[in-house]
Amino acid sequence: MSTTASSEAPRLVRDDGRPYAVAPELPAILPAPKQRGRVMGFIYRHPTIVIGGTLVAIMILIAIFAPYLGTVDPTALAPAKRTRPPSAQYWFGTDMLGRDVYSRVLYGTRVSLLVGFSVAFCATVLGTLVGVVSGFIRVLDAVLMRAMDGLMSIPPILLAIALMALTAASVKNVVIAITIAEFPRVSRLVRGLVLSLREQPYVEAAITTGTPLPLIIWRHILPNTLAALMVQGTFICASAMITEAILSFIGAGTPPIIPSWGNIMAEGRALWQVKPYIVFFPAVFLSITVLAVNLLGDGLRDALDPRLAKRL
């Protein structure tokens, strides 16, 4: 029998020289109790992320499976069944045209989430582009920032109403209008981060060694802005959903044929005193969704901020 290498662990042998059978080595896995401990530790340290993320996930599932969760077609008219109170057949009652409020609220989740996520993505991308250009090209800095200041001087809802007055009512135009009203704040944030990052030693070293500017931005600038952009994106998403609901409520948002929470509340405001459920249920869904997104943003800010992480 050949001798084992010195680096291997010693093996037990019988009296006759034969080794004992050794069980195969198991892969190094994290014990289940330790895994549970880490999960519970994360939940304890970041409860807002867990609560907000869970609520957002539930709303996304509702939006995806709305055709299966809804009871009837949300646009189907039934004048003979109008303004019926909540019951086993119509869980949230019916509106003044006999349409099922429950089904319309479920489909309204799609519109709000679509507008919120789309505006957050578009405003983040556009604001990042303007902020990076303004932070690195001093000639364009004054021009771009004065334009951003001019847009920021107008309240976002008023700017969105003015832009929607120039276009037709549609979800796409709502996304464009709210994006124009929101992205200046992202550009201001990114510009400030770029001005701070470009003074860091590793960025100055990259510039000194002749690294191309696009590569510097891709390797050193953008990765260090992701945390702030993620947090800002959640707040823009929540703000966009509220703005979309306001636009639809006043008739300047999505067309009335498309179920949205703002449209539903606008159609039920005339019957608020006698049929408050028509306004109540979409308002509750809107409040829960906005609260969930804001909780997620607050949790991400606390988790990604190194100063707060040290305190925890």
N, C-alpha and C positions, 0 to 999 in steps of 0.2 A: 504494500500500500504506500502510495506517495505521501510525503509529508505535506501538510497544509502550509500555505504562505504565512509569514509572520503577521501580515496585516489582517488575516482572518481571525475571527473569534475562536477560542479553543473549543473543541468538541468532546463531549463525554464518550468514553468507550467502555465496553464490557470487560470482564476479566480475561476473556479469550481474545481481546484485541478488536472485536467488531464494534463499530460505533452504534450508538442508539439512533433510532429513527428520529429525524428532526422534521417537525412540521414546516411546510413551506412558509416563507415570510409573507405576511399580509401587507398590503399597501398601507402606507401611513395615511390614515384618514383622521379627521377631526372627530373625537368622540361626540356622541349625540348630546350628552349633558353640556359639553363645552359649546357646541353649536347653539343650543337653546339659550345658554348664558349670554352669548354674543348677541343673539337676536333680541333678547329681553333687555340687554344693555343699550342696544341701539334705540329700542322703543322708549326706554326710560330717558335717554339723553335727547332724543328728537321726537317727542310725541306729536308736534305739529306736522311734521313731515308724514308720519304714519296716518294721522287722522285726515289731513288734507289730501294726501295721495289716495287713500282708500275712497274718499267721497268722489274725487275726480274720476277714479277708475269706475266707480258705480255709474256715474253720469255717462261716461263713454260707452259702457255696456248698454245702458238704456238707449242711447242714440243709435248704436249699431243694431240692436234687436227690437227697435221700435215697431217694425212691421209685424213682429211675432207677439209682442207684448200688448199692442193696441187691440181694442175690441172690434172697431169698425173703421171704415175709411174716414180719415179726419176731415175730408172735404165733402163728405156725403151730406146732403141737405135732407131734413125730415121735419117740415113745418108742423106736422101734427104732434111732434114730440118736443117742441121747443120749451126752453126754460124749465126743464124737469129737474128736481133736486137730486142730489147724490143718492144712489140706490144700488141694489145688487146688479142691475143691468147697466146702469150708467154710474160708474164709481165716482166721478167728479161732476155729475149732472150734465145737462145740455145747455147750449147757448140759445140766443134768440132766434137762430135759424135751425135749431134742432140738431146741431152737430155735437158729437161726443167730445166733451171738454177733456176727458182723460186721454183719448187718442191724440188730440191736438196738442196737449201739453207734452206728451212723449215725443212727437215729431218736432215740437219746438226746441227740444234739447239738441237736435241735429243742427238747427240754424245757429243757435247761440254758440255751441262749441266750434262749429265751422268758422264762424266769424271771429271768435276769440283766438283760436289757434292760428288762423290765417293772418290776422292782423299782427299777432305777436311775432310770427315768423318774418313777415314782410317788413315790419317796422324794425326788427332787430337787424336784418340783413342790410336794409337801406341805411339805417342809422350807423351801423358799423362801417360801411363803405364811406359815408360822408365824414365820420369822425376820424378814420385813419388818414384819409386824404388831407383833412384839415390839420391833423396833428403833425404830419410829415412835410407838407408843402406850405411853407409860411406865406407864399404869395396868395394862395387861395384861402388861407385861414380867415382873414378878415371878411372877405366876401361871403363865404359859406356861413360863418357864424352870425353875421348880421342878418342873413336870410333866415337862419334858424331862430334867432331872437324875434324876428318879425312874426314867424309862425307861432312861436310860443307865447307871444303877447295876446293872442286870441284864444279864448277858452276852447278846449277841444270840441265840446258839444256844439258850440256856435259855428265853429269852422266846418264841422261835419254837416250841419244843417245847411250851411251856405253852399257847400260842394254838392250835396244831394239835390238842392234846388236847381242846379244846372244840368242834372242828368236824370235819367229814368230810374224808377224804383226797381232795384234788383239786388240780390245778395252780393254780386261782384262789385257793383258800384258802392255798396255800403262798406265793403272791405277796403276799397281804394280810398274812400273819403276818410275813414277812421285811421288808416295807415298814414295818410298825409298829416293828420292832426297829431299823431303819436310819435312818429319817428324823430322829430327834432330833439326830444328829450334823450333818446338813445344816442344820437350823434354828439350831444353835449357830454354825456357820460363817457363815451368812447374817446372823445378828444382829450378829456382830462386824464384818462388812463394812459393814452399814448404819450402825452407830454411828460408824464411821470416815468413811464417805462423807457423812453428813449434816452434818459439820463442815467440809466443803470449801467454798471461797468460791462456786463456781458453784451449789451447792445452796442456800446461804444467800441468794444473790442471787435465785434463783428463788422462795424462800419470801417474801422481802421484797417482790417485785413482785406477789405475790398469785397465783402459779401454783397451780392445784389440786394437792392432794397426789397423787392417782392419776397425773396427768401428770408430776409430779416423779419418782415411782417408775418410771414407764415410760421416761422419757427419760434420767434421770441415775443412777438406782440400779441397775436391773436390767442395763443394758449393762455396768456395771463389776463385776458379779458373775458374768458368764458364764464367764470364764476359770477361776475357782476352782470353779465348779459343774461344768464339763466334766471337770476333773481328779478332783474328788470323785466324780462319777458313774461314772467308770471303776473306781475302787476299790470302790464299792458294788456294781457289776456283778460283779466278781470275787468279792467276799465273798458275794453272794447265790447264786452258782453253787456255792460250797463248802457253804454252809448248806443249799441244796436237796439236794445229794448226801448230806449227813449225815442230814437228815430222812428221805430215801428209804431210806438204809442201815438206819436203826433202825425203819423201818416207819411213820413218822409223816408222810411226805411224799406223793408222788404214788401213786396206786393201783398195785398190782403189774401190772395189765394194761397200763399205759402204760410203754413202755420208757424207762428213764432210767439214767444211769450209776450212780446210787446203788442203784437196784433190782438192776441186773446184778451189782454187787459184793456186795450183800447175799445174793443167791441163790448166788453162787459161793464165799462164804467157808467153807462147810462142806467144800468140796473143794479148799481152797487148797493143801494139801500134795501132792495127787496131780494136780490139774488147775488149776495157777496161772494159766493163760491166761485163764480166765473172769473173774478179777479184774484181771489185768494190763492188758488192752487198754482197758477203760473208764477205768481209773486213769490211763493214759498220755494218753488224750484229754482227761480233766479237767485234768490237770496242764498240758498244752500250752495249752489254752484259757485257763486262769487266768493262766498266765505271759504269754500274748500280751496279754491285757487289762491286766495290770499294767505290761508294757513300754510299751504305748500310753499309759497314764496317766502314767508317769514321763517319757516323751518330751514329752507335752503340757505337763506342769509345767515342764520345762526350757525349752520353746519359748515359753511364755506368761509366764514370770516375767521381768520386765524386768531384774532384777538379775543373773540368770544369763545373759540375752541379752547384756548388756554384757561379761561375761567372755568369752563366745564370740566 
